[in-house]
């Protein structure tokens, strides 16, 4: 099993993204997203496998004081790209949101 770990501090009213390359061939099993207390559902997160949005299928996930685990059953190949996008709609504070993509290798 492998993990791709993403973590970004996103300034007020800004967007960030990060791309990582899979070091494994297998299946994306789940995605864990940590929204710390105070995020107030103001930071949207989107996860893409290549050009396909896989979390959520449309729109973004925005929560507060939560660390949900989203089940995903999606094949992934060695060298595929995973892109995480963050959009901070808070006009005052920066927020740091972590994302872990768990991959079960073959």
Secondary structure, DSSP 8 states (H G I E B T S, - for coil): -EEEEEEEEE-TT-EEEEEEE----EEEEEEEEEE-TT-TT-EEEEEEETTEEEESSSS-B--SSEEEEEEEEEEE-TT-EEEEEEEE--SS--EEEEEEEEEEE-
